[in-house]
Amino acid sequence: MSILVRYVIRSHVGPFVFSFTLLTGLLFLNTIAQRLDQLMGKGLPLSVLAEFAVLALPHTVALTLPMSVLVAVLFAFSDLTAENEITAMTSGGVNPVRILLPLVGIGIILAGVMFLFNDRVLPEANHALRKLLVEVNLKSPTFQLREQVVNEVVADAGDRRRVYFLEAVRIDPASSVLEDVVIYDLSDPQARRTTYAKRGNMAFSETQTDLYLTLYDGIVLEVPSNRPGAFQRAEFREQFLPIKGVSNLLERGVASDYRGDREMSTQMLADSARAHERARARYVESTRRESLHAVQRALGWRYDGASLVPPDPEAAVGAAEGDAPHLEEMLMGPDELSESLLMTTRANALQAEALGLRAIEKRVEIHKKYSIAFACIVFVLIGAPIAVRFPRGGVGMVITVSVTIFALFWVSLIGGETLADNGHVHPALAMWLSNLLLLPLGILLVARISREVATARGGGWDDLLFTLSSGLKRPFQKLLNKAEE
């Protein structure tokens, strides 16, 4: 039996590695393509691009690992059945369910690994990726010079940071021509250099990180600080001034440490959900206290901590005789009281609702981590019986069934998340609905797997299409039969 188990497991390793590599590569390229506009044209070093690629990979793996489990099970079991190996094992007294049990065990192991990955690795990678993208977005390779304004130009040439202040009476953005240019060069601490030019041309390098200025008909004034009283003046007909690394500073550590839902572990999510729920309870309690206090002021009742107590009649008589302040002076007008209470109640209700939805979002993310991990087990249970039932469907069957199940799973997951975030569905039901739909179907198919192995049906595309059409027609046929009766 151990030989068969090892053989069946080995038959799944190749398809799993192939599908995991292919799916991860395709989705990873798609992720890179979506972010190209944020990365290109900013003169980023290769180390930053490599960091982005490494941080974007865990999100792709979280999607493709459960998908690869289903593809591997479908491909391996369809191949084993098509080669009559499953039939031979069954003829030898081996129940197909016993062959499937080791794969279920591997699915449980992968589910545990998937959960740990989603809980520990993925949040940290998402957090680091978000901070990196924020820092990249703050790094602008180009800048716009404004007329008759002293424009600060910060350059990073690699060896040191240089600061220039540029002023021009007129700047033509179409031809990049500057007129009456003044440049204050503060890059050299040992000298103060000022350049005046009647006109100049401005151009950028191909990477948009280097600024090249060509100045005409001007003078350069320089005051060396290491020689007191010294002054230098030089005239020029044409001068070329390269300013490399214009606004090319990628400042790290400037992004905030705020974490979104997908950047938290389950413990962080649970703590955040409880904090939001406690804050919501405080707003609800505040509304209750304000309502009781308003009733107390309106009716003259008092609140003893548990219930409202009617006013003392003797106190009311004394108030009427003038021994105490007049009762009307102790009361607020009805309109004023109603408006104040309404505004307070409405504000507290909005705050309580917002906090409640935030707590729900955290609960949804917790259940999502468990649900995606558990899908590894569900895909094993539902993939093997389908592959045994349609062994000669080939790669087309594997792709069709995989895409169908993936679509059902992810549509249910995404739709359920939207409904749960808006408070329409319980977070647990929304995130586990796809598994609750597929798991009973998988268990039912596993229970019938021995019967499917013993059948002599073709199990090709025609049989697959016939089964699908029959399954879709069956509910409508029952309705027609009831209508005829």
N, C-alpha and C positions, 0 to 999 in steps of 0.2 A: 504493500500500500504506500509506503514511503517513496518508492521509486515512481509510482504514478503521480504522487503529489508533487515531487520535484519536477517531473516532466511537464505537468500542467502549469506549474508556476513558471518554468523556463519558457514555455510557449507564450506567456504573457509579457515577459520582460522586453523582448524585442519590439512588439507593437506599442508597448507603453512608452519606451524611450523614444521611438520614432514619432509617435503622435505628440508626446510632450514637447519634443524639440521643435516639431513643425508648428504646432499651435502657438507655442511661446514665441517663436521667431516671428510669425505673422502678426500676432497682437503687439509684440514689442515694436516692430517696424511701424505699425499703425500709431502707437503711442508716441514714437519719435517724430513721425510726420505731423502729428497734431501740435507738437511743441516747437516745430522748426521756426515759426515766426517769432518766437520768444528768444531763440538762441542765435539765429543767423544774423550777420551784419553787426555784431557787437564786439568783435575782436576777442572773443573768449579764448583763454588758453585751453590746450587739449586736456589738461588735468580737470578743468571744470566740466568740459563735455563728457569726459569719462565718469566723473562723479555723478552727473545727471543720469547717464545710462545705467549705472549701478543702482542708483536710488529708484529709478523707474521700473526696474526689473521685478522686484517683489510684488508689485500690484498685478503684473501680468501673470506671474506664477500662481497667485491666489486664484486666478480665474481658470488657468489652463490645467492645473493638476487634477481637479475633479473631472474635467472634461476628458483628460487623457485616460483616466481609469475606465470610463465608459467605452471609449474607442478601443482600448486594448482588450477588454472583455468581449466586446462584440466581434472583433477581428479574430481573436484567438479561438473562441468557442465555435464560430462559424467555420473556421478552417479545420478544427478538430472533427466537427460533425461532418463536413464535406468529405473528409478523408476516411470517414467511417471509424475513426478512432474512439469516439464516444460510444458508438454501437458495440465495438469490440470490448470495451471496458464493461459495458452493461451486460454483454453476453457472458463475461467472466464473473458475473455476480457482484459487480461494483455498482452501487446505486449512484446515478449522476449527482444526487444531492450531496453525497459524501465527497465527490470530486469538487463540488462547489464550496464546501465548508472551509478548506484552507484559503481560498480566495476571499471569502467573507472575513476570515481572520486577518488577512493582509489589508482588506478594506478598513477594518477597525483600526489597525496600526496606522494606516495612512490618514484616517480621520483624526486620530490623536495628533499626528505630526502636523496635519493641516490646521488644527485648532491652535496648537502652540505657535505655528508660523503666523497665523492671523492675529494672535493675541500679543506676541512679543516682537516679532521681526517686522511685520507689515506696518504697525502704527509708528514705530520709530523711523522706518524708511519714508513713510508718507510725511511725517513731521519734518525730517531733514530735507526732503524734496521741496516741500512748500517753502521753507526758509530759503533754499537755494534759488527758487524761481522768483521770490520776492526780491532778493538781492540782485539777481540778474536784471529784473525789470527796473530797478533803481539805477542801473548802469546804462547810461545813454551814450551812444557813440557819436552822436551829432548834436549840435546846438545851433541856435539861431542868434545871430548878432543883431542888435537893435540900433537904429540910428540915434545919434546924439545922446547916447547913454554909455556910461563907463561899464563895459562888459568884462566880467571876470572870466578868464580862460585858465583852467587848471589842466596841467599836462603831467603825465607820468611817463617819462622816457625810460624807465627801468632802473636807472642809477639813482635818481632822486626826483622829488616832486618839484615842478616848476610852476610859478604863478605869474600870469601876465594880466594886465588891464588894457583893454583895447577900446578906443573911441573913434568913431567916424561920423562926419557930418551927414554923409549920404551913403547908403548901401543899396545896390541894385541886386535883388535876389536872382533875377534871370541871368544876368551876365557875370555875377559875383565880382562886380567892380566896386571898390571903395574910394571915397574922395575925402581929402583932408583927414588923414589918418594920424592918430597919436597912440603909441604903444608904450606902456610903462612896464619895464622888465624888472621884476623883483626876484628873479630866480637865483641871482648871485648875491649872497649876503655881503660880499666884499665890495660891491659896486652898485650904484643906482644908475640905470641906463634908461633914457627916454628917446624914442624915435619919432620923428615927424616926417610925414610924406604927403605930397600933394594928392597922390592916388596910389592904388594898389589893386592887385588881383588876388582872389582867394580861391583855393581848390583843396579838395579832400583826396586822400588816398583811396584805393579800391576797397579797402576794408572799412573806410569811413572812420578811421581812428586817428589819422594824422592830418594836420592842417598845414598847408603850404601857402605862405604869403610872399608875393612878389611886389616890392615897394619901389616907387619911382619918384625921383626929384625930391630928395629929403635930406635931413641932417640927423645925426646921432649925438646926443649930449650924454656924457658919462661923468659921474663924480665918484672916484675911488675913495672908499672909506678908510683904506689903509695908508693913504697919503693926504694928510690934512692940507686944505687949501688948493689941492690939485683939481683941474677941470679940463676935460677933453671935449673937443668939438670936431666932428667929421661930416663932410658932405658926401653925397652919393647920387649917382644918376639912376642906378638900379641896384637893388639889394634883395637877396633871397633869404627868407626867414622860415625855416621849418619848425613847426611846433608838434612834436610827436607825442602820441598818447593823449589826445584831446578827450577829456571826459571819459577816459578809459580806465577808471578806477573801480574795481570790483571790491566793495567794502563788505567784508564778512562779519557776521555777528550783529548786523544792524536790524535784522528781522526779529519780531517779537517771539516769545516762547509760548504764545497762545496755542492751544491744541484744539482742533476740531474733533468731531465725532470719530472720524476715521484715523485720527492720530492718537487715540487712547486705547489702552488695554481694557480688559473687562473690569478689572478692579477700579481703574480710573473712571470708567463709564458708570459703574455702580455707585461710586462715591459722589460723582457729579449728579446722578439722578436723585439720590437721596437728599443732596443739598437743595436741589430745585424743589423737591417735594416738601421739604421743611419750610422753605421760603413761601411756597404756595399756601401751606397750612397757616403761616403767620398772617398772610393777607386775608385768608378766609376768617380767621379769628378776629382780625382787626375790623372786618366788615360786621361781624356779629356784635362786637363791642360797640361800634358806632351806632348800630341800629338800636341796641338796648339803651344806650345813652340818650339817643334822640327820643325814644318812647318815654324815658324817665323825665326828660325836660318838658315834654309836651303834656304829660299827664300828672306830673308831680310825684310820680312813683320813684322808688329807689331800688337799686340792684344790690342784693346782699351776697353776690358771688354765685348763687345757684338759681335764683328766680327773682321776679319783680315783686316788690312789696307795696301794697297800696299806701297812699299818704295818710298821715295821722290826722283824724278829724279835728282834734283839739288844736293842732298846729294851723289847720285851715281856718278855724274860727278866730284864733288869735291874729292870723294874718288879716282876716276881714275886719277886726276891731282896731287894727293899727298897732297891736303889740309887736307884730313882726312885719317885715317888708311885705308890700302888697303882692298877692299871688301872681298878678299879671306881670309884674316886673321881674318875676323869677322865670317867666316862660318866654320862649322865643316865638315870634310870629309863625303861623302855620306855613305861609309861602316860603319864608326864609328857611325854616327848618326843613321843608321838603326839598328845596333846591340844594341845600348843603348836603343833606343825606344822600340825595340822588347822585351828586357829583362824586362824593366819596365812595359810594357803593360801586359806581361805574368804573372809577379808576382802579379800585381794588380788584374788581372782577376781571378787568383787562389784564392786570398784572398777574393775577392768579391763573388765568387761562394761558398766558404766554409761558409762565413757569411750568405749568402742567404739560404743555406741548414739548417744551425742552426736555423735561424728564422722560417723556414718551420717546423722543428721538434717541436718547441714550439707551433706553431699554430695547428699542428696535435694533440698534447696532450690536448690543450684546447677543440677542437671539440670532442675528444674522451670522455672527462668527460661528456659533454652534451649528446652525442650519447648513451652511456651506460645507463645513467639515463632515457633518453626518451624511451629506450627499454622496460621499465616496462609498459608503456602505450601500446606499439605495441604488446607485448605478451598477454595482456588482450584482445585486439581486434581480434587477430588471433587465440587465444586458445579456446575461448568460442564457436565460430561457428564450429570449427573442432570437439570439444567434443560433440556438439549437433548432428552433422552429423553422427558420429560414436559412439553411446552411449554404445554399447555392446562390444567395443574393449577391455575394461578392463584395467588392469595395463599395459599390453603389448602395447596397443595403446598409453597410456600416455608416456611410456618410448620411444617408437619408434618415435612418433611425437616430443617429447622434444629433443631427441638426434639429429634428423634431423634439426630442427630449430636452435638448439644451434650450430651445425656444420656450417650451412649456415651463421649464424650471426658472429661467431668468425672467420671463414675462411675469410669472406669478410672484417672484421675489421682488422685482422692481415695482410692480403694481401694488403689491402688499405693503411695501415700504412707504409708498406715497400715501396710501389710505391710512396707515398707522400713524405716520407723522402728522397727519391732519386730525387725528383723534377719532377716526371713523371705525377702526378695527383695533382689537387688542394686539399689542406688539408680538406676543407669542404666536397667536394664530396667523398673523400676517406673514411672519418669517418662516413658519413651519408648514404653511399650507401646501407648498410644492412637495415637500417630503411626505406629508400626510396623504396626498393624492397618489404619489408614485410608490410609496412603500407597500400599501395593501395590494396594488397591482403586481409588484415584484414578488411578494410572498405567494400570491395566487399562481403566478406563472411558474415559480419554483416548485410548488406543490404538484404541478402538472408536467414537470420536465421529463419524468420517466415515461409518460404516455407519448410525449412528443418524440422521444428518441425511438420508440417502438413503431411509430407510424412509417408508412412507405410513401408519404407524400413528397412531392418534388422539393418544396421549400425554396423555389426560385422567385424571380420577380413577379411572375404571373400569380403565384400563390400569395405573395405578399400583398399585391394589389387587390386580389379577391378577398382576402381577409379584411383589409382596410375598408373596402367598399361594403362588405357584409356588416361589419361593425357599425358603419355609419348609417346603413339602411335599417338596421334592426329597431332602433327606437321609433323611427317613422312608420315602420311596418306595423308595430304594435298599436300606434295611434290610429292607423287606417283600419286595423281589425276591430278596434273598439268602436270606431265611427260606423262601420258596417253593421255591427251588432245593435 
